[in-house]
Amino acid sequence: MVPLGWIGGTCGLILAAAISMYANALLGRLHEIGGKRHIRYRDLAGHIYGRKMYALTWALQYINLFMINTGFIILAGQALKSHLYRDIFTTIGAVANLVFAYNTGMLPEIQIFASPMYEYLDTRFGSGHGGPFAIHNVVFRVGVRGGYLAVNTLVAAMLPFLGDFMSLTGALSTFPLTFVLANHMYLMVKGPKLSAFQKGWHWLNVVGFSLLSVTAAAAALRLIILDSSTYHLFADM
């Protein structure tokens, strides 16, 4: 939000929240179609568009979650950076940073966005035998989940300009999934019952946010190219 300034950034956040709430309201109306409930976004997309769209939605969702998790790890790493020795409150400030990085906000946020991936890995590759505290299940969870977070941490440390990649991810996944797909799915399901004005409104959202997504992706690619010529891998920011 920094490039937008206080007024523009605040208005942008409020507008994004309102648009997201509207998109969620549309999805809420599609929760049950033909007597069948769809509790996952990808299940709804698969029901409306077919198996290929199910796979694409799944991939975009998990890429988005991975990037969010990596962003939280970067935030935690920034909080743990040491202060200058000339600062009289160095020790106190460092303790405060530790509390921030590992309090009841940071760690649950990391786990919340990692949980869908944990569920997929457990379901796809877990043995399915024995209780949750059986030795082989505990070892599997520690290894797989620890490995996932290790990859998150490696990517966060390796790419000092990860924010540019997060912008690209948002342009290619968040925009289409949140704003474009919700309106188009609503058109596909409710189309015959909508008025001409309502159809025009939803198509305007689909086209407008699609163009915005393409524009944002181009801007993110430009930033990646510029920053890649300035910084190197594992640069200390």
Secondary structure, DSSP 8 states (H G I E B T S, - for coil): -GGGHHHHHHHHHHHHHHHHHHHHHHHHHTSEETTEE--SHHHHHHHHH-HHHHHHHHHHHHHHHHHHHHHHHHHHHHHT----TT-TTHHHHHHHHHHHHTSTTHHHHHHHHHHHHHHHHHHHHS---S-TTSHHHHHHHHHHHHHHHHHHHHHHHH-TTHHHHHHHHIIIIIIIIIIIHHHHHHHHHHGGGS-HHHHHHHHHHHHHHHHHHHHHHHHHHHHHHHHHTT--TT---
